[in-house]
Amino acid sequence: MKMGLIVETEWLAYELDDPDLRIFDCSVKLIPHPTKQYTAEPQLEAYRAGHIPRAAFIDVANDLSDKNSPLRFTAQSPDDFAAAMSRLGVGDTSKVVLYSTTTWYWAARVWWLLRANGFDNVALLDGSWKKWTAERRPVATGEEHYPPAEFIPKPRYGFFCTKDDVLAALQSQDTHVLNALTAEQHDGTGGTTFDRPGHITGSINVPAKDLVDPDTNLFLSPDAIRAKFEAAGVLERGKTIAYCGGGIAATGDAFGLALIGRGDVSIYDASLNEWGADPSLPMTTGR
């Protein structure tokens, strides 16, 4: 069975015994740091203390990021990603469900990486851990693992782009450059900065965090999501390049666009980790 982009807690509870099901807790917490912006702490201990039964843990910052890159969270080569997924037990027949106990778009990052490598039978859990526990559904402790599988990558062109692509898009009439960070970060008035405050000059802003209800963690309705992107002008052009600080929140905006049927999105993976550190690249504060 091919899943949609999101699955409900009721469906997941019913499907828990499916041998092809692969559930992953993708939680990472960003802790502000005085000299290096933040530290990324995988929430393994929180996972051990409680998780959805049968769920394994993905350490996004370490298991699914290029260890040779000077930038945080850089996507791995297809072969390295395939090796990681194989170790995690994901193969051609798997049905993958992702959730996070922290910011929801850590799960979206794994969704994007899977799709970039040709794997589409992956969904996010609507309401995530918050809804699962609010409904008093079963909780497991300790660690769980799936048997190794064979993940065969089928890399797709255009899922990631470079700073040169962003510079070209800023001069284009058919592509918007979209910042997925908070409004305060976009304006340069608050939140974590990446060497310089503000946003890529000429980019527009739809914060990924605003695509879910903060009280329930449920995704907004497609109409409400569409309205946010329309209000920012994103839908006026056919293509979108999404960025953030390190390519995580950007995949949240990509997921939101997918929910309303807009799939022509590329992620500037280096994002402000690279752009902000290069004074020759234009940045702006305010709106």
C-alpha positions in Angstrom: 0.0 0.0 0.0 1.3 3.5 -0.9 0.8 5.9 1.9 0.0 9.6 1.5 2.1 12.4 2.8 0.7 12.2 6.3 -0.9 9.3 8.3 -3.1 9.5 11.4 -2.5 8.1 14.8 -5.5 5.8 14.4 -4.1 4.3 11.2 -0.7 3.8 12.8 -2.1 2.1 15.9 -4.0 -0.3 13.6 -0.9 -1.0 11.4 1.6 -1.5 14.2 1.9 -5.3 13.5 2.7 -4.8 9.8 6.1 -6.4 9.2 6.9 -3.9 6.5 6.2 -0.9 8.8 9.2 1.2 9.8 8.6 3.9 12.4 11.3 6.4 13.3 11.7 9.0 16.0 13.8 11.7 14.4 14.0 14.1 17.3 16.8 16.7 17.6 16.9 19.6 20.0 18.9 22.8 19.1 20.5 24.3 22.2 21.7 27.9 21.9 25.5 28.2 22.2 27.5 31.4 23.0 30.2 30.9 20.4 28.9 28.5 17.7 25.2 29.4 17.3 23.8 26.2 18.7 24.6 22.6 19.5 22.4 19.8 17.9 21.5 17.3 20.6 19.8 14.0 19.3 17.1 13.1 21.7 18.1 9.5 22.2 17.6 9.6 26.0 14.1 11.0 25.6 13.4 8.2 23.0 14.7 5.6 25.4 12.4 7.0 28.1 9.3 6.7 25.8 8.5 6.2 22.2 5.8 4.7 19.9 6.0 0.9 20.0 8.3 -0.6 17.4 9.8 2.8 16.6 13.6 3.0 16.2 15.7 6.1 16.5 17.4 8.1 13.7 20.2 10.4 14.7 19.7 12.9 11.9 22.7 15.0 12.9 25.1 12.1 12.8 23.7 9.1 11.0 22.2 11.1 8.0 24.6 13.9 7.6 27.9 14.1 5.6 30.7 13.8 8.2 33.2 15.2 5.7 31.3 18.5 5.2 32.4 21.6 7.1 28.7 22.6 7.3 26.1 21.1 9.6 23.5 18.6 8.3 24.8 18.4 4.7 23.1 15.7 2.8 25.2 12.5 2.3 26.1 11.0 -1.0 23.5 8.5 -2.3 25.8 5.6 -1.4 26.4 6.8 2.2 22.7 7.5 2.6 21.8 4.0 1.3 24.2 2.4 3.7 22.6 4.3 6.6 19.1 3.4 5.5 20.1 -0.3 5.0 21.5 -0.4 8.6 18.3 1.2 9.8 16.3 -1.6 8.1 14.6 0.3 5.3 14.2 -1.6 2.0 12.1 -1.5 -1.2 9.0 -2.9 0.5 9.2 -0.7 3.6 6.5 1.7 4.7 8.2 4.5 6.6 6.4 6.7 9.2 8.4 9.6 10.8 7.8 11.7 13.8 9.6 14.0 16.2 9.1 14.9 19.8 10.7 18.3 19.2 10.3 20.5 16.2 8.3 18.7 13.6 10.5 19.4 10.6 13.2 17.1 11.8 10.9 14.4 10.5 10.4 16.4 7.2 14.2 16.4 6.8 14.3 12.6 6.7 11.2 12.6 4.4 13.1 14.8 2.0 16.3 12.8 2.1 14.3 9.6 1.3 12.5 11.2 -1.6 15.7 12.7 -2.9 17.0 9.1 -3.1 14.0 7.8 -4.9 12.0 6.4 -2.0 8.4 7.7 -1.8 6.5 5.3 0.5 7.1 7.6 3.5 4.8 9.7 5.6 4.8 12.0 8.6 2.6 11.3 11.6 0.0 14.0 11.9 0.1 15.4 15.4 3.3 13.4 16.0 4.2 12.3 19.5 2.1 14.9 21.2 -1.2 13.5 19.7 -0.1 9.9 20.2 0.4 10.5 24.0 -2.6 12.8 24.4 -4.7 9.9 23.1 -3.1 7.6 25.7 -1.9 5.2 23.2 0.8 2.6 24.1 4.3 3.7 24.8 7.5 1.6 24.8 10.8 2.2 26.5 14.4 1.3 25.8 15.7 0.9 22.3 14.3 -0.9 19.3 16.0 -1.8 16.0 14.9 -3.3 12.7 16.8 -6.0 10.9 19.2 -4.7 8.2 17.7 -4.4 4.7 18.9 -3.4 1.3 18.2 0.2 0.4 18.9 0.9 -3.3 19.2 4.6 -4.0 17.7 6.2 -7.0 19.0 9.7 -6.8 16.7 12.5 -8.2 18.0 15.6 -9.9 17.2 19.0 -8.5 16.2 18.1 -4.9 19.3 20.1 -3.7 20.9 23.2 -5.1 23.9 25.5 -4.5 24.5 29.2 -3.8 25.0 29.7 -7.5 21.5 28.4 -8.1 20.2 30.8 -5.5 22.0 33.8 -7.1 20.6 32.8 -10.5 17.1 32.4 -9.0 17.2 35.9 -7.5 17.5 37.3 -11.0 14.8 34.9 -12.3 11.1 35.6 -12.9 10.0 32.0 -12.5 11.6 31.1 -9.1 11.1 32.4 -5.6 13.7 32.0 -2.9 11.9 31.1 0.3 13.1 31.5 3.9 11.6 28.9 6.3 13.0 30.4 9.5 10.9 32.4 11.9 9.7 35.9 11.1 12.1 37.3 13.8 15.1 35.6 12.2 14.0 36.7 8.7 13.7 40.3 9.9 17.0 40.1 11.9 15.2 41.1 15.1 15.6 37.9 17.1 16.4 34.2 17.3 19.6 32.4 16.2 21.6 34.2 13.6 24.1 32.7 11.1 27.1 35.0 11.2 24.9 37.9 9.9 21.3 38.7 10.9 18.4 38.8 8.5 17.7 37.0 5.2 19.0 36.5 1.7 18.3 39.7 -0.1 15.2 39.2 -2.3 13.8 36.2 -0.5 10.4 35.9 1.1 9.3 34.2 4.3 6.9 31.5 5.4 8.1 30.1 8.7 7.9 26.3 8.7 6.9 26.2 12.3 3.6 28.0 11.4 2.4 25.1 9.2 1.2 23.2 12.3 -1.1 24.1 15.1 1.1 24.9 18.1 -1.3 23.4 20.6 -1.9 20.1 18.8 1.0 19.6 16.4 -1.6 18.8 13.7 -0.9 20.1 10.3 -3.1 23.1 9.2 -5.7 22.4 6.6 -4.5 22.5 3.0 -6.6 25.7 2.5 -4.8 27.3 5.5 -1.4 26.2 4.3 -2.2 27.5 0.8 -3.2 30.8 2.3 0.1 31.3 4.1 2.1 30.6 0.9 -0.2 32.8 -1.2 0.0 35.7 1.3 3.8 35.6 1.0 3.7 35.4 -2.8 5.2 32.0 -3.1 2.6 30.6 -5.5 3.0 33.4 -8.0 5.9 31.6 -9.5 6.3 28.0 -10.6 9.5 27.1 -8.8 10.8 27.5 -5.3 14.2 27.3 -3.6 13.8 26.9 0.1 16.5 27.7 2.7 16.9 28.2 6.4 19.9 27.9 8.7 21.1 24.4 7.8 18.6 22.8 5.5 16.2 21.5 8.1 13.3 24.0 8.4 13.5 24.4 4.6 12.3 20.8 4.2 9.3 21.8 6.4 8.3 24.4 3.8 8.9 21.8 1.1 6.6 19.4 2.9 3.9 22.1 3.3 4.1 22.9 -0.4 3.8 19.2 -1.2 0.6 19.1 0.9 -1.0 21.6 -1.5 0.3 19.9 -4.6 3.3 22.2 -5.3 6.3 19.9 -5.9 8.8 22.0 -7.9 11.0 22.7 -4.9 14.7 22.6 -4.4 16.5 22.8 -1.0 19.6 25.1 -0.7 21.2 22.6 1.7 24.1 24.8 2.8 21.6 27.6 3.6 22.7 30.4 5.9 25.4 28.3 7.3 27.3 29.0 4.1 25.6 32.2 2.9 25.8 34.1 6.1 29.5 33.4 6.5 30.3 34.9 3.0 30.2 38.7 3.2 30.2 38.9 -0.6 26.7 37.4 -0.6 23.8 39.8 -0.1 21.7 39.8 3.1 19.1 42.2 4.3 17.3 42.9 7.6 13.7 44.0 7.9 11.0 43.1 5.4 
